[in-house]
């Protein structure tokens, strides 16, 4: 519940980062890595649900369908890999990804710009599918695309939240097919869902009182430290 509160707060203030934040903790407290990714996906979908429904009229499906379709195909294959991979290896890979992602966001992300072309949609959707299926953190590539393609912040918010909602719901079915949707995941959702409400409420309160860049830098440092711990543990 505590980590879900933090993840929801980050998502509310910065627009993404739920999976990145909560996956620094779930692999260490859930019975298996696969169950950790399943719980993360369900919680992320729960967090996106209200915004996606409320802002559905701002969604441009022609700009959504290519990246979403690619994501779903690639994420299915990635989930199959998780079913046969060693938990310890996946945790160490996750640690490396957290370190690389923290360096990227801290030093490089502001300098990178993409054009919303079909090749970019497919490539960003594929990368998002790999990161979503393996690590339950499909946000960064998708956010990079939607920031470039959407004309207003309202369109950006609607597109990202609908993308996360649909993607996480479908991946939950993929994971359930592989036996990852367990009683432990259901109980985890019951407790952690309280954190969605608390974190979103706190995030709303502090949205205008803290610099988004300051919060992001704090999260990036936290990601790097978590990545080192995951590799060494």
C-alpha positions in Angstrom: 0.0 0.0 0.0 2.9 2.4 0.8 4.7 1.8 -2.5 1.4 2.1 -4.4 0.8 5.4 -2.7 4.2 6.6 -3.9 3.7 5.3 -7.4 0.2 7.0 -7.7 1.7 10.2 -6.4 4.4 10.1 -9.0 2.0 9.3 -11.8 -0.4 12.1 -10.8 2.4 14.7 -10.7 4.5 13.7 -13.7 2.0 11.9 -15.9 3.9 8.6 -15.9 6.2 6.5 -13.8 3.7 4.2 -11.9 5.3 1.0 -13.1 8.9 2.3 -12.8 8.4 3.3 -9.2 6.4 0.3 -7.9 8.6 -2.3 -9.6 11.6 -1.1 -7.5 9.7 -2.9 -4.6 7.3 -5.6 -5.8 9.8 -8.1 -7.1 11.2 -8.2 -3.5 7.9 -8.6 -1.6 5.8 -10.8 -4.0 6.2 -14.6 -4.1 7.6 -14.4 -7.6 8.8 -11.9 -10.2 6.0 -12.9 -12.6 3.4 -12.2 -9.9 5.1 -8.8 -9.2 4.6 -7.8 -12.9 1.0 -8.9 -12.8 0.2 -6.9 -9.7 1.9 -3.9 -11.1 -0.1 -4.1 -14.3 -3.4 -4.4 -12.6 -2.7 -1.5 -10.2 -1.5 0.7 -13.1 -4.7 -0.1 -15.0 -6.8 0.8 -11.9 -4.9 4.1 -11.6 -5.5 5.0 -15.3 -9.1 3.9 -15.5 -10.9 7.1 -14.3 -8.8 9.5 -16.3 -9.0 7.4 -19.5 -12.8 7.2 -19.3 -13.2 10.9 -18.3 -11.0 12.1 -21.2 -12.0 9.5 -23.8 -13.2 12.1 -26.2 -9.6 13.5 -26.4 -8.3 10.1 -27.7 -7.2 10.0 -31.4 -7.5 6.4 -32.4 -5.7 6.8 -35.7 -2.6 7.9 -33.7 -3.2 5.3 -31.0 -3.8 2.1 -33.0 -0.4 1.5 -34.7 1.7 1.9 -31.5 -0.9 0.0 -29.3 -1.2 -2.9 -31.8 2.6 -3.2 -31.9 2.8 -3.0 -28.2 0.2 -5.8 -27.7 2.0 -8.2 -30.1 5.5 -7.7 -28.6 4.3 -7.7 -25.0 2.6 -11.1 -25.6 6.0 -12.5 -26.6 7.8 -10.9 -23.7 5.3 -12.3 -21.2 6.0 -15.8 -22.7 9.7 -15.3 -22.0 9.0 -14.3 -18.4 7.1 -17.6 -17.9 10.3 -19.6 -18.6 13.0 -17.2 -17.3 14.8 -17.4 -14.0 13.4 -14.9 -11.4 16.9 -14.0 -10.2 18.1 -13.2 -13.7 15.0 -11.1 -14.4 15.6 -9.1 -11.1 19.2 -8.4 -12.2 18.1 -7.3 -15.7 15.5 -5.1 -14.1 18.2 -3.6 -11.9 20.2 -2.8 -15.0 17.2 -1.3 -16.8 16.5 0.9 -13.7 20.0 2.3 -13.7 20.0 2.9 -17.5 16.6 4.5 -17.4 17.6 6.8 -14.5 20.6 8.0 -16.4 18.6 8.5 -19.6 15.9 10.5 -17.9 18.3 12.5 -15.8 20.7 13.6 -18.5 19.3 12.8 -22.0 15.5 12.7 -22.2 15.0 16.5 -22.5 17.3 16.5 -25.6 15.5 13.7 -27.5 12.7 14.5 -29.9 10.8 12.1 -32.2 8.4 12.7 -35.1 5.1 10.8 -35.0 5.6 8.8 -38.1 4.6 5.1 -38.6 8.1 3.8 -38.2 8.4 5.7 -34.9 5.0 4.3 -33.8 6.1 0.8 -34.5 9.5 1.1 -32.9 8.3 2.9 -29.8 5.4 0.3 -29.5 7.9 -2.6 -29.9 10.2 -1.1 -27.2 7.3 -0.4 -25.0 6.1 -4.0 -25.4 9.4 -5.4 -24.4 9.6 -3.2 -21.3 6.0 -3.8 -20.4 6.0 -7.6 -20.8 9.3 -8.1 -19.0 9.4 -5.3 -16.4 5.8 -3.9 -16.2 7.2 -0.4 -17.1 6.0 0.2 -20.7 5.6 4.0 -20.1 8.9 5.7 -21.2 8.9 4.8 -24.9 5.1 5.5 -25.2 5.5 8.8 -23.4 8.3 9.9 -25.7 6.0 9.2 -28.7 2.8 10.8 -27.2 4.7 14.0 -26.1 5.7 14.4 -29.8 2.4 13.5 -31.4 -0.2 15.2 -29.3 -1.2 18.9 -29.8 -2.3 19.7 -26.2 -1.5 18.5 -22.7 -5.1 17.2 -22.5 -4.7 15.1 -25.6 -1.4 13.8 -24.2 -2.9 12.8 -20.9 -5.9 11.2 -22.5 -3.7 9.2 -25.0 -1.2 8.0 -22.4 -3.9 6.9 -19.8 -6.0 5.1 -22.5 -2.8 3.4 -23.8 -1.8 2.3 -20.2 -5.3 1.1 -19.5 -5.8 -1.0 -22.5 -2.3 -2.3 -22.5 -2.3 -3.4 -18.9 -5.7 -5.0 -19.2 -4.7 -7.1 -22.2 -1.3 -8.0 -20.5 -3.2 -9.2 -17.5 -5.0 -11.7 -19.7 -1.6 -12.8 -21.1 -0.2 -13.2 -17.6 -3.3 -15.0 -16.4 -3.0 -17.5 -19.3 0.5 -18.2 -18.0 -0.7 -18.7 -14.4 0.7 -15.4 -13.0 -2.7 -14.2 -11.7 -2.7 -15.8 -8.3 -4.4 -15.4 -4.9 -1.3 -13.4 -3.8 -1.9 -11.0 -6.6 -5.5 -10.6 -5.7 -4.8 -9.9 -2.1 -2.0 -7.5 -3.0 -4.4 -5.6 -5.2 -7.0 -5.3 -2.3 -4.4 -3.8 0.0 -2.5 -1.7 -2.5 -5.6 -0.3 -4.2 -6.0 1.9 -1.1 -2.7 3.5 -2.0 -4.1 4.6 -5.4 -6.7 6.7 -3.8 -4.2 8.1 -1.2 -1.4 8.7 -3.6 -3.6 10.4 -6.2 -5.1 12.7 -3.6 -1.7 13.7 -2.2 -0.4 14.2 -5.8 -3.3 16.5 -6.5 -2.6 18.5 -3.4 1.2 19.0 -4.1 0.9 19.3 -7.9 1.1 23.1 -7.7 3.5 23.2 -4.8 6.5 21.2 -6.0 8.5 21.5 -9.2 7.9 18.6 -11.5 11.5 18.6 -12.4 12.6 18.4 -8.8 10.3 15.4 -8.1 11.5 13.7 -11.3 15.2 14.1 -10.3 14.5 12.6 -6.8 12.7 9.6 -8.5 15.6 9.1 -10.9 18.2 9.0 -8.1 15.9 6.5 -6.3 15.6 4.4 -9.4 19.4 4.2 -9.7 19.9 3.2 -6.1 17.1 0.6 -6.5 18.8 -0.8 -9.6 22.1 -1.2 -7.8 20.4 -3.0 -4.9 18.5 -5.3 -7.3 21.8 -6.3 -9.1 23.7 -6.9 -5.8 20.9 -8.7 -4.0 
